């Protein structure tokens, strides 16, 4: 965990703090509150990342540089998709059949 930014470490620590709640009902309520709020935060994080990727591109970075340096080694095409706001697809689990089209 030490190679992660301190903000990521704090998020992980917050999750661990939820896990440390001893009372089961209280822990479940706290987890529910976080999960209820998560869609808004998730959207906010996606938009934040998109803006930063666009800023890097405006600075003259290539998609390959952005993909490797800023996004942790994703494919350059994925970096372009993030810049346009395209979401990743959810893949079915290995033991699940794909949805019918």
C-alpha positions in Angstrom: 0.0 0.0 0.0 3.0 2.3 0.4 3.4 2.8 -3.3 -0.1 4.3 -3.6 -0.9 8.0 -3.3 -1.8 9.1 0.2 -5.4 9.8 -0.9 -5.8 6.2 -2.1 -4.3 5.0 1.2 -6.8 7.1 3.1 -9.7 5.6 1.2 -8.4 2.1 1.9 -8.0 3.0 5.6 -11.6 4.3 5.6 -12.9 1.0 4.3 -10.8 -0.8 6.9 -12.4 1.4 9.6 -15.8 0.3 8.4 -14.6 -3.4 8.7 -13.4 -2.7 12.3 -16.9 -1.7 13.5 -17.7 -4.4 16.0 -21.5 -4.1 16.1 -22.8 -6.0 13.0 -25.9 -3.8 12.6 -23.9 -0.6 12.9 -21.3 -1.9 10.4 -24.0 -2.9 8.0 -25.7 0.5 8.3 -22.4 2.3 7.7 -21.6 0.1 4.7 -25.1 0.8 3.3 -24.6 4.5 3.7 -21.3 4.4 1.7 -22.8 2.2 -1.0 -25.9 4.5 -1.3 -23.6 7.5 -1.8 -21.1 5.7 -4.1 -22.8 6.2 -7.5 -22.4 10.0 -7.1 -18.8 9.7 -6.0 -18.1 7.2 -8.8 -19.5 9.6 -11.4 -17.5 12.5 -9.9 -14.3 10.4 -10.0 -14.9 9.4 -13.7 -15.4 13.1 -14.6 -12.4 14.2 -12.7 -10.2 11.6 -14.4 -11.6 12.6 -17.8 -10.7 16.2 -17.2 -7.2 15.4 -16.1 -6.6 13.1 -19.1 -7.8 15.9 -21.4 -5.5 18.3 -19.7 -2.5 15.9 -20.3 -3.5 15.7 -23.9 -3.7 19.5 -24.2 -0.1 19.6 -22.8 1.0 17.6 -25.8 1.2 14.1 -24.3 0.5 11.2 -26.6 -2.2 8.7 -25.8 0.5 6.1 -25.2 2.2 8.3 -22.7 -1.1 9.1 -20.9 -2.1 5.4 -20.9 1.3 4.4 -19.4 2.2 7.2 -17.1 -1.1 8.5 -15.8 -3.4 5.5 -16.1 -1.2 2.7 -15.0 -0.5 1.0 -18.3 -3.9 0.7 -19.9 -4.1 0.5 -23.7 -3.7 3.9 -25.5 -7.2 3.3 -27.0 -8.6 3.1 -23.5 -7.0 6.5 -22.7 -8.8 8.0 -25.7 -12.0 6.4 -24.5 -11.6 7.9 -21.1 -11.0 11.3 -22.7 -14.3 11.1 -24.5 -16.2 9.9 -21.4 -16.8 6.4 -22.7 -17.3 3.9 -19.9 -15.7 0.5 -19.8 -17.9 -2.5 -20.4 -18.8 -4.9 -17.6 -17.8 -8.4 -18.6 -19.7 -11.4 -17.4 -17.9 -13.6 -14.9 -16.2 -16.7 -16.4 -19.0 -19.0 -15.1 -21.8 -16.8 -16.4 -23.2 -16.9 -19.9 -23.1 -13.6 -21.8 -26.4 -11.8 -22.0 -28.5 -12.5 -25.1 -28.5 -9.7 -27.7 
